[in-house]
Structure formats: structure tokens, C-alpha cells
Amino acid sequence: MQVADRLLRTPPYPFAELARLKAKAREEGADLIDFGIGDPDQPTPAHIVAALCEAARDPSTPQYDETGKGLPEFRRAVASWYRARFGVSLDPDREVLRLIGAKEGIAHLAWTVLNPGDVALIPDPGYPVYKVASMFAGGELHFMPLPQADGYLPDLQAIPPQALGRARLIYLCYPNMPTGAVAGVDFYRRLVEFAAGRNLLVCLDMAYSELYYDGHQPQSLLQVEGAKEVAIEIHSLSKTYNMTGWRIGFAVGNAEALNALEKLKSNVDSGAFMAIQRAAVAALTGPQDGPEKVRAIYQRRRDLLVDGLARIGWRIPKPKATCYVWAPVPRGYSSAALAEALLREAGVLVTPGSAYGEHGEGYVRFSLTVQGGRPEERIVEAVARIKEKVKLG
Ligand SMILES: Cc1ncc(COP(=O)(O)O)c(C=O)c1O
């Protein structure tokens, strides 16, 4: 058979490659401490699981969800969560769209907005899906570096006019994966001003909006006046409620963009299981002590890891948000060389920063979702193994 050129030009999804390396090391008998993929190791809160079970028993839920935008009660729950969390009012009928996870919406958005030859502005380092989806849609890519010195915010004024003139879509992600940075309303004001009048849609990926520490509670771009004219935000229940496998998320904001995305989606997917949408209503409208617990767990792990590594001479800034630690590599290593040394010498699996773009070189990413049980003990053990086995310069 023929494999399409667009796929041949696409690098393997970084986590698929990691999964392969991991399987190989395990086959060889290694006891891996896995800081690779960001996938919560805690259970989904019981009341959400109970809502799913109850909804799954309801004979009306197994059919197609023909609503297009998602169940009305799901969209109303999103709107009321948004009002309570960000003080932003949304029209559940026009300004909320159900997604089969944030990744799905992010990927399909590029097909919705870009014509071949249009430019997509992509943060570097960034979630690989922005780049690959834009390429699939025939877009050209312009990467915006996120310098550590600028708080991992892009310099919008540095985008060259030849890219900016053809730019139709800008992806951004705050709280930022992989760096753990947050953006403030000042930046969002500049962003809205920048996009206004340019026929440029802003897509802010907020998959990590509820994982924040030390009072750095993220704000919404939609809090800025005029934002709904130019922007959508994409959310996920995956990390907030330990629901990665459930595949449920939502997009909010500019009604025209959401309408177009709904049109595209109606041609390629047939909605999300209605019982999962009802369970998502229970998540969004029920007790919010789950996310609080999740934050406390990751904060403890973050401190164990970062303080532990500092004690052995590896100084890493503490992330303000997300479930990742973005660690500058010690002198003498590339990202890939350090990731390889950690895996080979210490059985510690991290993601090389270069998997997230050219500007991720010089970093490795630790996920605080530690796979395989006993996460805190494993973090302590990882620090001990690194101290003993890996030369940190
Ligand atoms: C930055 C970012 N956006 C979106 C997603 C996808 O989230 P979901 O599970 O809702 O598809 C991830 C998942 O790791 C992510 O890191």
C-alpha cells in the first residue's frame, strides 16, 4: 500500500517513540521510573464514575449524540463553570462546543481555519499537535520561540511581516506545556490587540488551567474585552479530573470559529458518548475538592523532585503550573544525550525537550504523573539513582 506523503513527512508522535523505548528497556529487565507521559496516576473522583455508571444504564445514552455542539446540559455546565471560575459569560448555544478531548479540537481546528499556504504561528517549545495538524491542513509553519528570560511568552512583535501577513491561526498554551509558565492578563490584552483586524484566530490551549501552585491561578483570555472577536479557548477534563482516557473536553469563545469547527467535526466524528457527557456535567458542577487534591499531590511531588535534585547540584526553577518540571540540562549534555543517560544509567525516563521543538533543546521534561505506583517513593529513589549513576557536569 501507499502511505501518504504528508504522513511520511511527519515525525513519529514523541510519546509513541517513548512508549517503544520504554517497552524495550522493560523487556531487557530494567526497573524504570517513568516520568515520561503526562497521564494522571490517580483515580477519577468517585462521584464522576458513579454519574457515568448511572448514565450508561439509561437506555437513551448509547445512541449517537445528534446535537452537534454537545448535550445542552453539558454546554450549560461548561458555561456555569466558566462564570464561576473566570467571571466570563458564555452563551451555551453559540459559544460552547463539546470536544472528544482537547487534542481532537486542537487538531481539527487547523483544518477548519487554514487554507493551503496560510501560515500557522506555533509556539516553540510546544505541544507537537499544533505543528502536525497545521502541516496536515496544508499550512506553513512559523515558530515563535518562548524564551525562558521572557517568562516563556512569545515576542509577538518579532514575527516577520511576511509570515504575519499570511497568518490565520496562532496556537498558544497557558499554563504552558512543557515549561510550566503562566500568562497574565497583560499579555492577553496585547494578544487580543495584536490579533484584532488581522483575520487571525487565536487558539489558547488551556488543558492545564486547573493545575497551578503557590497561588498562580491562571486567568482566561476571554476576560479581556474584545477577546471573543478573535479567540477560542480549549479545555480538557483529562488532567483536572484524572479523566485522560475518557476523551472529553470543550472549546469556548468565538461563535463563528466554533460553528466552523462543529461543521468539520460533524463530517468526521459522531459526537461523544452521551453518558460521558453526563459524567462531565457531574465533574464540572459537583464538588471541586478533586482538583484541589490533584494540585496538592503534584505540588508535593514537584517539591520532592526539584528540591531533591537541587540537593545533588541540579538547579531547576519550580513550575508555577501544569504537571511538568522543565529542567535545564547540565553543561555538556544535549537534551537527547541527557535523556538517554538518565534512562540507560539510572532507569529514569524523561522526555527530551527537543521533542517539543528546536527551542526545547537544552531541557528535559519530567512529568509529575509517575507511572507504576508509589510515586513519592519513586521520586526519592529517582533522585538517589541520578546522584549515584549520572554525572551532572
Ligand atoms: C498542551 C496539551 N494540550 C492538550 C492536550 C490533550 O488533552 P486531551 O487529553 O484533552 O486530549 C495535552 C495532553 O497531554 C497537552 O499536553
The ligand as a Gaussian input file, in Angstrom:
#p B3LYP/6-31G(d) Opt

LIG

0 1
 C       -0.708000      21.085000      25.922000
 C       -1.702000      19.998000      25.789000
 N       -2.864000      20.263000      25.196000
 C       -3.803000      19.298000      25.035000
 C       -3.595000      18.021000      25.476000
 C       -4.610000      16.964000      25.214000
 O       -5.568000      16.829000      26.183000
 P       -6.776000      15.819000      25.995000
 O       -6.478000      14.621000      26.820000
 O       -7.983000      16.565000      26.459000
 O       -6.876000      15.489000      24.540000
 C       -2.396000      17.701000      26.121000
 C       -2.163000      16.328000      26.597000
 O       -1.164000      15.918000      27.046000
 C       -1.423000      18.714000      26.269000
 O       -0.245000      18.458000      26.867000

